[in-house]
Each structure stands twice: as structure tokens, then as C-alpha cells.
Amino acid sequence: ERSPGSPPAMDSNGSSILMVWVKAWLLYFAVADSMLTVAVNLGLLPQFVFVPYLIDGAGIWALLAQVVVYPLLIGFSAIKAQYLTNIFMDSLGPGSPGPLQDTADTIAMALGIQSKEGKEKVISALQVSLLVFLAISFGLAYYFTAEGVDLGFITGFLEGSLLMTTVLSYVFLLAEAVVVLSSRRESRFGYASLAAQAILPTEPPSGTKWTPLIGVVLSILAQIVVGVLVWFELLGPRSDQLLILSTAAGFLAVGFGLQKLFSRILKPLVLCPCISCFGLVILLAFGIAVLTTLVPALFGDNPYYQLDESFFEPAPKGSSFNTTHRAPGDPLGFGAYPVCNLMQWDRLQPLDGSQLLALDLMIFAYSSWLNSSEDIMADVKNMSLNTEIENIELEFVAPVRQMARVVSWRLPDVKKRVVAIRGSSSANDWLFNLDIWGPAVFFSLVRSALPFGGAIPSSFIHQVLSLDVRLLLGLPAPWQPVVDQIKKLKAKSKEDGFDMVLTGVSLGGGMAAMIGSKEGIQTLAIAPVGSAMTQYRVTQGIVGEEVPLESTVVEITPWGDLIPLLLDQQEGTVQKTACTAFNPWTCHTPSQIICELGRKCGDPRNRSLERHCSKQVGEDWKQVPWKRFAWHSFL
């Protein structure tokens, strides 16, 4: 039952059908906004804490953004998510006070309104505001549709609705802060609803009312002190990790201050009564930041790979390209992977050995991991010896410590240029993965958990994920050197009259797919990280309409390989291949993938994979059809 004199809830018997629908709209987007707010801001964590400020020579503003702004951003995102969760929970069950009852009570208290008529005006104003925002949402939906945005109606309506929940959240939080700091708790019991009275403290909290804000200010000052020590390199060689840990401590400090300030609204989660939504978000941010500092220990930091043994045994001297080659499975009726012959994009020409095959590009992609130019060329020369593509020149090798290192070769006899982007190797590469694909992972979780989340248009996702804080700070994105290098090589190819092909494995495959799509470069991405949502981050919101990802990119994704499944979605032409290894991580490695391509495709250049694949897979590695375990049987 409602308390005597309280205004009617939105779903009372006298409510109109319209207000019932408005309530449903409010509740759905309260849940949606709470999830999206947390996902987006947690996804920004690598942008704030991973930029190597001292290396890039960033200014003091970048440092303050990490140690001060981001902890505050996480704190306010967490308390916003808590409020929106409360709106939903307050509407469940019989006799619930309604989604806006507590909001109206708090705003009335902040404004010093105690009369019944005044309180009714507050809740009426909130209801009218919802109707105004609903009209704005439909207006944006019409505008986006008229502008030709993909699924513009849904995108516009979504943005208008999220604007409504954001404004409502911060109006409430401001009112709550005013009430707490002005010590008006005593007057609440005269007019608060029964539901609100049940959760209000009977006595004011001990200590000064400014304690939470004082704690937050002190934590910010401590963060600045640590930042200054790092800036002048007074904390030793691991100062970058100490700075991240300082940011993580800032999450806890800001969380503690906001917890004291907004303690009244911190209700426990239904599925986990031991913690509130606010507390869960703060702990998640803290945990992710701490794990970021452990990346070098977990994944290693040794990009200095040496060539132990090449995959191929070279083609016999005097051999030529077999123009009548058939894949081993063809005579048996098992066919071959389409990718076996898909790599010569000028396929209207007859096969004469001048075209690049998937097996060729596998070696170019793998050799980009090797440290020295001598090892790189030894591996590539071994692959091309006694073939039509034997004349290969190494023209560009990026520094071994560059994230997503770029290596380029010229093939003057066949007028082609091959550019490979290295996969994860150093600690910076692994952190780079978090930076570029972290937001897409969080967003994917939201789409999976939110009812009708799959209906969120890609245009809206691209707007959200293309946000990069570093651009606001005047800093280049960490992938910009890679993009610039690829652009220069593309311009050089045009000048030389060469065809350019882009390739890479894992991280390198994902980067190749996104850059190749934007630049219109034919690309073979091997076991790539997905790029459906992330591509707009790398391209800064620009993807060529005439050369989208599906027109330029072929992606080889082995069954059993978890990387292409977990990090974003594939959007190019996807070639699924079997994996005969039990370990899913092995399915992700070039040493395993090349054996599967060799088994199903064969090699018209007459090279042999026998030595390598007999060790990698087993003596029966060429068996068609495959008799033993393979992941294609399960996934």
C-alpha cells in the first residue's frame, strides 16, 4: 500500500495505457543504460592506463587523465549503474512504490518541498519529462532515418532513450548529494514513502558530512604525487606498472568516498546479496587494472624470436609450377578448402605460378615474428627457392619492439608486394590487444545479456567504440604507426605498378583485416581476432563503402581456436578449417594451420611439409579423410 498522501504511482489503476508503456520503456532502458555505461567505461581502461606516457612524451594532462579523471569516471559510472538498477528493482513485486517514487522524494527533499501538492508536482514533472524524452527519441529516430543511417530508426530511438536515463540519473544523484551534504535527513520522515522510510537511517552518520569529499580530494592529491614521481622517473624501472597500480588504488579511494556519500541507495544485488552493483563495478575496474600490470609475467615479454627450422623443405631444383595440380582430396570426392586457390585475386588469369597462394602467405606472416632480417629472409627464401617467386627482396622491417610490427617484401618478377603484420609477441602487443579489442569484448557481453541486445544496430556500436580518449588529449592511437606504414607501402606499390597483398596471424590478422578494408588492399587474415565492431576504432569511424571488409578480406579461422570466437566477430569471407590438435591454443598457431592447409590443399609448387608436419601432427598428417580427433567434429 502507498503511504497516505503520497502521489499515485505510474502504474496505479488511474494510469493511462500510455504511462504503462512509458514505464516499460523506462525500465528497459534503465537496465540497458546501466549495462552499457559499465561496459563502455571499463572498455576505456586500457586507453587511460596503457598509453606509455613517458615514451610518447605526452603532457601533464595525459598523466592527470590517468590518475585522476579515470578513477572519477569509473566511480560515477558505478553509482549511475546502481541508481538505474534500483529503478528496475523498485518496480518489481506487488505493492512496489513505482520506479520514480524514490527519485521524486529525493528531488523534493533537495528543493525543500514538504507539502503534498508540492510532491505531486515533482512526480508530475518527472512524468512529463519522460514524455518529452520519449518524443525526443522518436524525433531522433526520424532524423537518423532521413539521414540514411543503417537501421536509423532504432539507432535514433536508442540514443534518445539513453539520453533520458543519463539525465534522470544525474539529476537524482545531484539531489541525493544535496540532501546528504545539507543534513536534511531529519525531515525525510515527514513525507517519504513507506518504501523509502524503510531504507533511511534513523540517525545521521557519525563524523562530518564532508568526510567523503575530503577522502576523495586526498586520494586525488596522492595520485598526483605518485604521478609526479613517475614523471621524473624516481620510482625505478617499473614505474609504468606503479602508475597503473596507483590508478587501481584510485578506483578504491573514489569508490570509498562515493560509497559514503550515496550509502542510502547501495542496495545488494538479487543474485549476489553480498555486494551492490556499485561495489561490483569498482572491484571489476580494480581487478582489470591489477591484471594489466601482470601481463608481462603472464604472457612473457620476449619478442626476439629466432629461426630454428623452416616449415617447408624447398622445391627440387628445376621444378616448375604444376598447372594441373589437384588437391589430395579431389580424386576421392572430398574436395579442398576454397581458400586453397582463392589467393590469386586476378584468378581470371591462368595459373602459372606468379600468383600468391595461401601457403606462400603463411610463411610471410610467420616470418614477421623473427627478430633479425637474416632469419626473416632465410625463412622466406627457403619457401620460395626454385619457384617462380624466388626473387624476393626485404624492403622494410619495423623495430622489433613496435606493437603489431610491420614487415614488407618486394617480388619484382611477379610485380607484387607482400606486407605482413606480426601477431602478439611482446608485452606491449598483449596490452595492445586489451586496448584495441577490450571495448568490443565488453560490448559483446552486453549484447548477449541484454534482452533484444542483438537488435542494437552496428551504426550505434561503431559510434560508441570509435571513441578514443587519446585523440582528446592530442595523442596518437598506438596503432597509428602501423596504419601510416601501410599507407606508405600502398602508395609505393601504386608508384611501382605492383599489386599489394596484406597478411598476418592473430593480432596481425585482425589489424590486417581492418586496415586492408579501409585501404582497399586484398588481405589474407590467418586466425585473426574479429573486427566487425572494432574496425571503426582503427579507421576512426571511416570505412570505405565500396571496399567493405567482406570485399577485400579472406579469413582462415580453425575450428577449436577460441581467439577468433571470443574477441569480436569475423566479418570477411571466412574459411573454416579443421584442427587435429587437442589443445585449442595449438589450433591458433601457424605451425598447426599450415599443416592443415598442406593436407587439404597440397602444393602446386612441389615443396614438402613432411618433416615439419610429421612432428607437429603425426606420421599420418596427410590422411584424407581424417580418421582421428579433429575439432570440426565438435564446434
Backbone hydrogen bonds, N-H to C=O, Kabsch-Sander energy under -0.5 kcal/mol:
donor,donor_aa,acceptor,acceptor_aa,energy
6,S,3,S,-2.1
12,S,9,A,-1.6
15,S,12,S,-1.9
20,V,16,S,-1.4
21,W,17,I,-2.0
22,V,18,L,-2.3
23,K,19,M,-2.2
24,A,20,V,-2.0
25,W,21,W,-2.4
26,L,22,V,-2.6
27,L,23,K,-2.7
28,Y,24,A,-2.4
29,F,25,W,-2.1
30,A,26,L,-1.7
31,V,27,L,-1.8
32,A,28,Y,-2.5
33,D,29,F,-2.6
34,S,30,A,-1.8
35,M,31,V,-2.0
36,L,32,A,-2.8
37,T,33,D,-2.8
38,V,34,S,-1.6
39,A,35,M,-2.7
40,V,36,L,-3.0
41,N,37,T,-2.0
42,L,38,V,-2.4
43,G,39,A,-2.1
44,L,40,V,-0.8
45,L,42,L,-1.4
47,Q,44,L,-0.6
48,F,44,L,-1.6
49,V,45,L,-2.7
50,F,46,P,-2.3
53,Y,51,V,-2.1
55,I,52,P,-0.5
56,D,52,P,-2.7
57,G,53,Y,-1.2
58,A,53,Y,-1.6
62,A,59,G,-0.8
63,L,59,G,-1.2
64,L,60,I,-2.5
65,A,61,W,-2.0
66,Q,62,A,-1.5
67,V,63,L,-2.3
68,V,64,L,-2.2
69,V,64,L,-1.9
70,Y,65,A,-2.3
72,L,68,V,-1.6
73,L,69,V,-2.5
74,I,70,Y,-2.7
75,G,71,P,-2.3
76,F,72,L,-2.6
77,S,73,L,-2.0
78,A,74,I,-2.4
79,I,75,G,-2.1
80,K,76,F,-1.9
81,A,77,S,-2.3
82,Q,78,A,-1.9
83,Y,79,I,-2.1
84,L,80,K,-2.4
85,T,81,A,-2.1
86,N,82,Q,-2.2
87,I,83,Y,-2.0
88,F,84,L,-1.5
89,M,85,T,-2.6
90,D,86,N,-3.0
91,S,88,F,-1.1
92,L,89,M,-1.3
96,S,93,G,-1.2
98,G,90,D,-0.9
101,Q,98,G,-0.9
104,A,100,L,-2.8
105,D,101,Q,-2.5
106,T,102,D,-2.4
107,I,103,T,-2.4
108,A,104,A,-2.4
109,M,105,D,-2.3
110,A,106,T,-2.5
111,L,107,I,-1.9
112,G,108,A,-0.5
112,G,109,M,-1.0
113,I,108,A,-2.9
119,K,115,S,-2.1
120,E,116,K,-2.1
121,K,117,E,-1.9
122,V,118,G,-1.7
123,I,119,K,-2.1
124,S,120,E,-2.1
125,A,121,K,-2.4
126,L,122,V,-2.0
127,Q,123,I,-2.1
128,V,124,S,-2.5
129,S,125,A,-2.3
130,L,126,L,-2.1
131,L,127,Q,-1.9
132,V,128,V,-2.2
133,F,129,S,-2.6
134,L,130,L,-2.3
135,A,131,L,-2.1
136,I,132,V,-2.3
137,S,133,F,-2.5
138,F,134,L,-2.1
139,G,135,A,-2.2
140,L,136,I,-2.7
141,A,137,S,-2.1
142,Y,138,F,-2.3
143,Y,139,G,-2.3
144,F,140,L,-2.9
145,T,141,A,-1.8
146,A,142,Y,-2.4
147,E,143,Y,-1.8
148,G,145,T,-1.3
149,V,144,F,-2.1
152,G,149,V,-1.9
155,T,151,L,-2.3
156,G,152,G,-2.9
157,F,153,F,-2.3
158,L,154,I,-2.6
159,E,155,T,-2.4
160,G,156,G,-2.3
161,S,157,F,-2.2
162,L,158,L,-2.4
163,L,159,E,-1.8
164,M,160,G,-1.7
165,T,161,S,-2.0
166,T,162,L,-2.0
167,V,163,L,-2.5
168,L,164,M,-2.5
169,S,165,T,-2.2
170,Y,166,T,-2.2
171,V,167,V,-2.1
172,F,168,L,-2.1
173,L,169,S,-2.7
174,L,170,Y,-1.9
175,A,171,V,-2.1
176,E,172,F,-3.0
177,A,173,L,-2.3
178,V,174,L,-2.3
179,V,175,A,-2.4
180,V,176,E,-2.4
181,L,177,A,-2.7
182,S,178,V,-1.7
183,S,180,V,-1.1
184,R,179,V,-1.9
187,S,184,R,-0.7
188,R,185,R,-1.5
189,F,186,E,-0.6
190,G,187,S,-1.0
191,Y,188,R,-1.6
192,A,188,R,-2.1
197,Q,193,S,-2.8
198,A,194,L,-1.6
199,I,195,A,-0.5
199,I,196,A,-1.2
200,L,196,A,-0.7
200,L,197,Q,-0.8
211,T,208,T,-1.4
214,I,210,W,-2.5
215,G,211,T,-2.5
216,V,212,P,-2.1
217,V,213,L,-2.5
218,L,214,I,-2.5
219,S,215,G,-2.2
220,I,216,V,-2.2
221,L,217,V,-2.3
222,A,218,L,-2.3
223,Q,219,S,-2.3
224,I,220,I,-2.3
225,V,221,L,-2.1
226,V,222,A,-2.3
227,G,223,Q,-2.7
228,V,224,I,-2.5
229,L,225,V,-2.2
230,V,226,V,-2.3
231,W,227,G,-2.7
232,F,228,V,-2.0
233,E,230,V,-1.9
234,L,229,L,-2.9
239,S,236,G,-1.1
242,L,238,R,-1.8
243,L,239,S,-2.1
244,I,240,D,-1.6
245,L,241,Q,-2.5
246,S,242,L,-2.3
247,T,243,L,-2.0
248,A,244,I,-2.4
249,A,245,L,-2.5
250,G,246,S,-1.8
251,F,247,T,-1.4
252,L,248,A,-1.4
253,A,249,A,-2.4
254,V,250,G,-2.8
255,G,251,F,-2.5
256,F,252,L,-2.5
257,G,253,A,-2.2
258,L,254,V,-2.7
259,Q,255,G,-2.2
260,K,256,F,-1.8
261,L,257,G,-1.8
262,F,258,L,-2.9
263,S,260,K,-0.6
265,I,262,F,-1.3
266,L,263,S,-1.1
267,K,265,I,-1.9
269,L,272,C,-0.9
269,L,275,I,-2.6
275,I,272,C,-1.9
277,C,267,K,-0.7
280,L,276,S,-2.2
281,V,277,C,-2.1
282,I,278,F,-2.1
283,L,279,G,-2.3
284,L,280,L,-2.3
285,A,281,V,-2.5
286,F,282,I,-2.3
287,G,283,L,-2.8
288,I,284,L,-2.6
289,A,285,A,-2.2
290,V,286,F,-2.2
291,L,287,G,-2.5
292,T,288,I,-1.8
293,T,289,A,-1.1
293,T,290,V,-0.6
294,L,290,V,-0.7
294,L,291,L,-0.8
295,V,292,T,-1.1
298,L,294,L,-2.6
299,F,295,V,-2.9
300,G,295,V,-0.5
300,G,296,P,-1.4
302,N,425,S,-0.7
305,Y,303,P,-1.7
305,Y,369,W,-0.8
308,D,306,Q,-0.7
313,E,608,S,-2.6
315,A,385,L,-0.9
319,S,316,P,-1.8
322,N,604,P,-2.7
323,T,321,F,-1.1
325,H,322,N,-1.4
329,G,600,K,-0.5
330,D,327,A,-1.7
333,G,330,D,-1.6
334,F,329,G,-2.6
335,G,329,G,-1.0
340,C,337,Y,-2.2
341,N,338,P,-1.2
343,M,339,V,-0.6
345,W,343,M,-1.3
347,R,344,Q,-0.6
347,R,345,W,-0.5
349,Q,346,D,-2.3
361,L,357,L,-2.2
362,M,358,A,-1.8
363,I,359,L,-1.1
363,I,360,D,-0.6
364,F,360,D,-1.6
365,A,361,L,-2.6
366,Y,362,M,-2.4
367,S,363,I,-2.7
368,S,364,F,-0.8
368,S,365,A,-0.6
369,W,366,Y,-2.0
370,L,367,S,-1.2
371,N,305,Y,-3.1
376,I,372,S,-2.1
377,M,373,S,-2.4
378,A,374,E,-2.2
379,D,375,D,-2.2
380,V,376,I,-2.0
381,K,377,M,-3.1
382,N,378,A,-1.8
383,M,379,D,-1.6
384,S,380,V,-1.8
385,L,381,K,-1.5
387,T,384,S,-1.6
390,E,387,T,-1.4
392,I,390,E,-1.3
393,E,410,R,-2.8
395,E,393,E,-0.7
395,E,408,S,-2.0
396,F,408,S,-1.6
398,A,406,V,-2.7
402,Q,399,P,-1.9
405,R,402,Q,-0.8
407,V,420,A,-2.4
408,S,396,F,-2.8
409,W,418,V,-2.5
410,R,393,E,-2.9
411,L,416,K,-2.9
414,V,411,L,-1.0
415,K,411,L,-0.7
416,K,411,L,-1.6
417,R,499,D,-2.9
418,V,409,W,-1.8
419,V,501,V,-2.7
420,A,407,V,-2.9
421,I,503,T,-2.0
422,R,405,R,-3.1
422,R,420,A,-0.5
430,W,426,S,-1.7
431,L,427,A,-2.4
432,F,428,N,-2.3
433,N,429,D,-1.8
434,L,430,W,-1.5
435,D,431,L,-2.3
436,I,432,F,-2.7
437,W,433,N,-2.4
438,G,434,L,-1.6
441,V,437,W,-1.9
442,F,438,G,-2.2
443,F,439,P,-2.4
444,S,440,A,-2.3
445,L,441,V,-1.8
446,V,442,F,-1.8
447,R,443,F,-2.3
448,S,444,S,-1.8
449,A,445,L,-2.1
450,L,446,V,-2.8
453,G,450,L,-2.5
455,A,452,F,-1.7
456,I,453,G,-1.7
461,I,457,P,-1.8
462,H,458,S,-3.0
463,Q,459,S,-1.5
464,V,460,F,-2.0
465,L,461,I,-2.9
466,S,462,H,-1.6
467,L,464,V,-1.1
471,L,468,D,-1.0
472,L,468,D,-0.7
472,L,469,V,-0.8
473,L,469,V,-1.1
474,G,471,L,-0.9
475,L,470,R,-3.2
480,Q,477,A,-2.0
483,V,479,W,-2.0
484,D,480,Q,-2.8
485,Q,481,P,-2.3
486,I,482,V,-2.3
487,K,483,V,-2.2
488,K,484,D,-2.1
489,L,485,Q,-2.1
490,K,486,I,-2.3
491,A,487,K,-2.4
492,K,488,K,-2.2
493,S,489,L,-2.2
494,K,490,K,-2.2
495,E,491,A,-2.1
496,D,492,K,-2.3
497,G,493,S,-1.3
498,F,493,S,-2.5
499,D,415,K,-2.4
501,V,417,R,-2.6
502,L,522,Q,-2.5
503,T,419,V,-2.3
504,G,524,L,-1.0
505,V,421,I,-0.7
506,S,526,I,-2.3
508,G,505,V,-1.9
510,G,506,S,-2.5
511,M,507,L,-2.4
512,A,508,G,-2.5
513,A,509,G,-2.3
514,M,510,G,-2.0
515,I,511,M,-2.7
516,G,512,A,-2.8
517,S,513,A,-1.7
518,K,514,M,-1.8
519,E,515,I,-2.6
520,G,516,G,-1.0
521,I,516,G,-2.2
522,Q,500,M,-0.6
523,T,552,T,-2.5
524,L,502,L,-2.5
525,A,523,T,-0.6
525,A,554,V,-2.8
526,I,504,G,-2.8
526,I,524,L,-0.6
527,A,525,A,-0.5
527,A,556,I,-3.5
529,V,506,S,-1.3
530,G,567,L,-1.9
531,S,569,Q,-1.7
532,A,569,Q,-2.3
535,Q,531,S,-1.8
536,Y,533,M,-0.6
537,R,534,T,-2.2
538,V,534,T,-1.2
539,T,535,Q,-2.3
540,Q,537,R,-0.6
541,G,536,Y,-2.2
542,I,539,T,-1.0
543,V,541,G,-0.5
551,S,548,P,-1.9
552,T,548,P,-0.9
552,T,549,L,-0.7
553,V,549,L,-1.8
554,V,523,T,-2.4
555,E,573,T,-3.0
556,I,525,A,-2.6
557,T,555,E,-0.7
557,T,575,Q,-2.1
559,W,577,T,-3.2
561,D,558,P,-1.5
562,L,560,G,-0.6
565,L,562,L,-0.5
566,L,562,L,-2.3
567,L,563,I,-1.8
568,D,566,L,-0.9
573,T,553,V,-2.8
574,V,572,G,-0.8
575,Q,555,E,-4.0
576,K,574,V,-0.7
577,T,557,T,-1.0
586,T,583,N,-0.6
587,C,583,N,-1.3
588,H,584,P,-0.6
588,H,585,W,-1.1
589,T,586,T,-1.6
592,Q,589,T,-0.9
593,I,589,T,-2.1
594,I,590,P,-2.6
596,E,592,Q,-1.5
597,L,593,I,-2.2
598,G,594,I,-2.3
599,R,595,C,-2.2
600,K,596,E,-2.2
601,C,597,L,-2.9
602,G,597,L,-0.6
602,G,598,G,-1.3
606,N,603,D,-1.8
608,S,313,E,-2.0
612,H,311,F,-0.6
613,C,609,L,-2.9
614,S,610,E,-2.0
615,K,611,R,-0.9
616,Q,612,H,-2.4
617,V,613,C,-2.9
618,G,613,C,-1.7
621,W,618,G,-1.7
623,Q,620,D,-2.1
631,W,579,C,-3.1
633,S,630,A,-1.6
634,F,631,W,-2.2
635,L,631,W,-2.1
